[in-house]
């Protein structure tokens, strides 16, 4: 009797851990992402999206500041209207973590994103790039005639 009680007390925590992991795995598999109730900044579009493509290496930040356009697969539009399955987003100086930006754009871009990795899910607050950014734009999608959006806020979604 003592052995079974001891065995049960040893195995119970593991059984609970397994159930917790299964629940979190199923949420991730469904494309769900944890998002704030209210966007941290104002923008035209708020969505969750998977970073689908980074078309090349990010240029160095030592000569000039730039926006770098990347392609996302739209998972869910949370605010605003967007009807396409892909979206082009320009991010300011993508070599820097969003919280490391300490120049004139510090008040214009934010989020908890540390780096950009294809396949990562992001929570994005966006507005059209035209009018918000007048500097250099690295854009390998120049043949695509769709609107480019400016990444006002970029969080890694869970």
N, C-alpha and C positions, 0 to 999 in steps of 0.2 A: 504494500500500500504506500509506503514511504517513497519507493522508487518511482511509482507512477505519478505521485504528486510532484516529485522533483522533476521528472521528465516533462510533465505538463507545464510547470513553471518556466522551464528552459525553452520550450518550443512555442509558448504562447506569444512572446514578443515577435518571433520570426513570422508567425502566421499573420499578425497584425501588419507587419511591414509589407508582406506580400500583397495584402489587400489594398493598402495605401498606394503602392506602386502601380498596381493594375488600374486603379482609378485615374491616376495622373497620366498613365500611358494612353488610356482611352481618350482623354481630353486632348492630348497632343495629337493623336492620330486623326481626330476629327477636324483638325485645322483651327480649333478654338485657341484664342490667345487671351491672356489676361490684359485688360485694358482699363485705363482710368474711367470713372463715370463721366467726367467732364474733361475735354481736351485741355492740356496745360497752357496752350496758346491759341489764339484765334487763327483760323485758316479756312480756306474754301472747301477742302476735302480732308476727312479723317478716315483712315482705313488701316486694315492689316494687310500685309503683303509679304510674299516670299521673294527675297532677292534672287532673281533668276540669272542675271548676267552682269559681270563687270568686264567691259570689252577690252581691257588691257591694263598695263601697270599704271598706278597713279603717278603723275609727275611730282618732282620734288617741290616743296613749298618755299624754297629759298629765294627764288627770283620774283614770284608774283603769287597773289591769291587767285584761286579759280574755283569754279563749280564743275563737278565731274558728273556726267549723266550716266545713270545705271538703269537697267531694265528690271522691273518687278512683275510678278504674277499677282494680280489682285485676288485676295482671299475674301475679304468682306469690307464693304463700304459702310462706315459707321455714321458718317455725317456728310452731307452734300450729295451730289449726283455724279456718277461715273459709270458708263455702260460697257467699257471695254475690259477684256481679260488681262491686258498688260498695260503698264503705265511707265513712263519715262520720268525719272526723278533726278534732279541735279542736287548734289550734296556739296556743301562748302568744304574745301580742304579735307578730303576724306582720309588723309593720312593721320589726322588728329582725332582723338576721342572727342565727342561732342562737348564734354566738360573741360577740355583742355583749350578750347578756343577762347583766347583772351585778347581779341583785337576789336576793331569796329563792328564785327559781326557777332560779337558775344551776345548782344541783346536780340539778335535776329535769328539765331539757330540754337537749338538745345536738345536735350535728351540724355539717356544713359548709355547710348551706343559707344562702345570702345573701338570697334573695328567693323569693317564691312566684309562679310564672308558669304559667298554664294550658298544658297540653301537656308540661310537664317531667316526667321520670321521677324518682321519689324512692324511696330505700331508707328504710323506716320501721320503728321499733320502737315498739309501741303497747301500751297497757293501757286498760281501760274508763275513761272520763272521770269517771264517778261515783266519788267516794271519793278521787280524786287531785287534783281541782280543785274548790274550793268558791267561787271568785270568779265574777265576771260572765262570762256566755257569750253571744256573738253567734252566733245560730243561726237562719238563715232556712229551715232544713229541719224546723221544729217539727211539721209535719204528718206527717213520716215517723217511724214508730214503731220504728226500728232503734236499736241501741246506738251511742252516740257513743264514739269512742276518743280518748285523749289522746296527742299526739305526744311521746313521750319522747325520740326521736332522729329527725332528718330530715337525710339526706344527699342531695345531687343524684347520682343514679345515672348512670353513663356507659354 
